Amino acid sequence: MKPSSNIFRENSEKKQEKWIVMTNMGRLAPLLLPSICITLFFTGFFVYQNPFKSIADENVLSFIPQIDPECDLFKGHWVPDKRGSLYTNSSCSTIPDSKNCIKHGRQDRDFLFWRWKPDGCNLPRFNPKAFLGMVRGKKMSFIGDSVARNHMESLLCLLSMEETPRDIYKDEEDRNRIWYFPNHDFTLSTSWTKFLVEGRERQDGNKKGTGLFDLDIGKIDEVWFKGLSNIDIAIVSAAHWFFRPIFIHRGDESVGCIYCNEPNVTQISPEEGFKLVYSAVFKHIDECENCKEDLVTVLRTISPAHFENGTWDTGGSCSRTSPFGENQIDLRISEMKIRTSQIEQLENVIMKRDNKAKEKFAVLDVTRVMLMRPDGHPNGYWGNKWMKGYNDCVHWCLPGPIDAWNEFLMAIIRQLR
């Protein structure tokens, strides 16, 4: 437990009393007095340095201006920015090879020099010192697919400009990672899950995957959920595995199927599928008995892909080198409908709890923001050795526009404090 200011005063008074007693004794040699003063000073400094850190952590909030809660951070446009990113593709040692676009030959740099500008306010630049001050002693987990991992990797690079983290855990498939910032007692992790709920791929007679999946919205994916009890801030997102034939169940009940053409099977749209899944996920989180009372759950909405002239497996690419303007994006596309469906499920939980929940919920709404950034993907610059001819228009280069997600995250955490 950190000492309070009262303890400061009590100890200060005790030191003064000891000093008076020793002085009145009249037995201290003149040369001994400076030594005692120095000893008292450094003893006090080392014993009580934690409160100074605590005060500093509170004062660090002054580096992040409070944003008007009426301002919509996610409605705005991208503006030129000469300063660029806090890190480079060489200054951050933790960038995965597949996101290091410049290393793999990307020549243009314009995509690095844009910032998101909300229409009604200013979004503060990312401040790694302030961010680490706000999350001191906390555990943060990015729960979802490889884009969730991409988001965490961006935050890892940004924070490493202030403190070098320790890589303390990696599973055999390198899907679940844990990093630790010892100076701030902050833990950053990823928890891999394709669908958030329990899911299984159907197998053929040779026990090979068929590309058909069964989801049970009555059961949560325990791989990530069992670790939620230790988490203070959970960023939840999963999307890109849903764009394939998926049979949705609720226990023994068949609910319907996405992208199926089978007879006697109810066809449901992707946005309806997202609604069913996210409704179940937030219900599980809301009713989590072992979770911390002050758990913060942040929904990160679907991040759009930008394939042109084909899909990921039919020669599609994303070779643009500058952002779209607001008048160049189509807000009627499927991703925007899915985004709305995701947010509605979170709002339903909040309304149901009538603001009495001790848990906190927030939305990191990146969908419209990233629709304008067709220039930020690896495309063919991802060091692809096994899938020649396939371009990556789903994930994001590091550094790149995905770094803005962590400016949003910093603002959200600031508002919740």
Protein Blocks (a to p, Z undefined) as FASTA:
>chain_A
ZZdfklmmmmmmmmmmmmmmmmmnopacfklmmmmmmmmmmmmmmmmmmmmmmmmmmmmm
mmpccddfkbcfkgccddddfklpabdfklpmkbcfklmmmlnopabfklmmccdddfkb
ccddddfklmmmmmgoiacddeddfklmmmmmmmmmmmmmmoccddfbdcfkomaccddd
fknopacdddddfklpacdddddfkopaehiacddfkbccfklmmmmmmpfbdcdddfkl
mnccddddehjbcfbdehiabehiacddfklmmmmmmmmmmmmmmmmmkbcfklccdddd
ddddfdehiafknopacfbfbdcdfklccfkbmklmmmmmmmmmmmmmmmmnnopafbdc
ddddfklmmmmmmmlpgklmnopaklghiacfkbccdddfklmmmmmmmmmmmmmZZ
